Amino acid sequence: MPQTQSGSGPVPVAALLDALDPEQRAVVEALHGPVCVLAGAGTGKTRAITYRIAYGVATGEYIPSQVLAVTFTQRAAGEMRGRLRQLGAGGVQARTFHAAALRQLQYFWPKAVGGPNPQLIDSKIPLVSEAVRRLRLNAERAELRDLAGEIEWAKSTQVVADDYAAAAAKALRTPPRDAAEVAKVYAEYESAKRDRNAIDFEDVLLLTIGIMEERSDIAATVRNQYRFFTVDEYQDVNPLQQRLLDCWLGDRADVCVVGDASQTIYSFTGADPRYLLDFADRFDDPTMVKLVRDYRSTPQVVALANALLDRAEGRAAKARVQLIAQRADGPRPKFAEHPDAETEAREVAREIKKLVDAGVRLSEIAVLYRINAQSEEYEQALSDAGVPYILRGVERFFERPEVREAIQVWLRGAAKARSDHASDALPGLPGLRGAQDDEEAGDLASEVRAIFSSHGWTPLAPKGAGRLRDRWESLAALVSLAEEYGRTHPDAGLDRFSAELRERADAQHAPTVEGVTLSTFHAAKGLEWDAVFLVGMTEGMMPITYAETPEQIEEERRLLYVGVTRARERLFLSWSLARSPGGRASRSPSRFLDGLRGGVGRDTREGAAGGVIRGGGSARRRSPGASSDAEDRPSRRTVEPITCRVCHRSLIDPAERKIGRCETCPSDLSPELYEALREWRSGQAKQQKLPAYCIFTDATLTAIGESRPATPAALTRIAGVGKAKADRYGEEVLGLIESHGHSIGQTAAS
């Protein structure tokens, strides 16, 4: 990339254009009018838009002070400002929506409103807490956070308190408490805010919009100041931000938006990808450019990312970008199945140690999971293995308020009460418990559940996402630890378990300078690492259990796509069949992995990107410093590659692997059978009120029609079927095949 010293003149025009690929160059040269850039993961979107601005400055088309580049985080805005300075366009403003609006609001407030500027609050929680008290309601801190989140969503989507209940129902939201109560808290929050002459971040946008809509002279001043706009991550814009952008633009169309509908993962906060998807309909003669060359990831990682979106549905899927890898080949993604979550975490730590021993830096490795509560297993496993780690976007597990309170107050207090009771009952025999205490301590996990239940925890998870759900998951993780500890230490009581938890907490509090990143998928957006581990890839976690509608399921798929595309070179995906060692193997791999992975157990095929390794071995947790001898190492097997059933060539293309033959090889699909299968699928979809692809995709129907399996076992060998679907639909599908002529297997047998 051409670079200049900060404060120097523009980079030569030729140097700017020579540094770009053809699609990026098309973006850079489109300096005027509406421009929409659909930029796939790793395709250099920041490079394209910063070079576009620098090119406009270098050619004299842009005056730097008249350009406003808008993004969604302070980090992204800072990065953009740095790049623009290097390219000689240091006078350009790069800010978040809120920062840009706040600057304008503070400047125009005296003229438009008069009096002192209102105070901007850093957090909604104190005023939400006051609103709850005014209404004489009770809410824990976790619920206060969720109430604040609901208010933020409502204001971002321009929903007032009176309309909240109806709007939440229409949006299929799961409020943290009764919607009518949330509406009352929302209204009281607004009242408390007015009493203090305070505003929140959404008010900053609302007030700026109000001033511009009511004062044409101020609107004209802003539009004369900023004539050219660039909006990054446009798929994440919400209705309030779009309204502000429309105010800035007025009747002009000099705006360049950049986004990727396949990375829309924040709809729960009000982000609405339709502004990106409908861009061509909202402007006359827009310039539309797709950035498709992936410079981040190896072809193997890119192939898996593309294959994942091949199965996507909905509007975002229609606007997807098919990535084309630009890097040299790398290792194939690895898929691993484990008997339980502890073994999965331990094997991930083992793989990480191998990478570090091979020269990969700790800071270039990440473990990504769906929810924060999953971090504990990996914090412990990495600590046991002596691998430093850092947590992104959240406190360490044992530093979370609910976990600290549960250990230091609830469990420790109960253990002390138990000890005092034993001393009173059996004086002179220290350490000896009475018969009643032995009976109560017989099931440690049940005792922990009872203690947590007395503080409001329930075995059933609350509906929906949010801080209340996070709190529940953290406490559920402690219950799981109690189950594990009770199995391995059957004589242990609350006192020993509490001491064990405190020891684990102490071991994980050591500060680290460089370490493996532990993060949720959401917090990993915008980042990348050489090696990425995607863990907990099971139904109920990916997709998450409260994702129920087709739209919610598709957002979960996009979230996994974001996780996959964080990897530059090495990608590992794993899952476990049971939550705890010795537990029932009730989990199944994520539906999103169907057709992408090699199989063990339920699915014996290899997927588009790599074979499956079965993780096994001891289900116990090793202590720090324990040896990892061959006896403790899990057995592994790699599945053979998929070959074309006609010419027997190895299949690489995801679509070819799905149907089991090369695209150019002849098909013996019976049109009558295929149509019968489609009609049957349509009937099933209507009966179950599901999209047709949830029954079987078109590619799976084609594979069934061409291979014409004769038995349930043969049916499960077809990509996209699996044991669960074979059990549910197998009899009817095999009956259709039989009614339309002999199966291949039957013909061969005769």
Order of alpha helices (4+ residues) and beta strands (2+ residues): alpha-alpha-beta-alpha-beta-alpha-beta-alpha-beta-alpha-alpha-alpha-alpha-beta-alpha-alpha-beta-alpha-beta-alpha-alpha-beta-beta-alpha-alpha-beta-beta-alpha-beta-alpha-beta-alpha-alpha-alpha-alpha-alpha-alpha-beta-beta-alpha-beta-beta-alpha-alpha-alpha-alpha-alpha-alpha-alpha
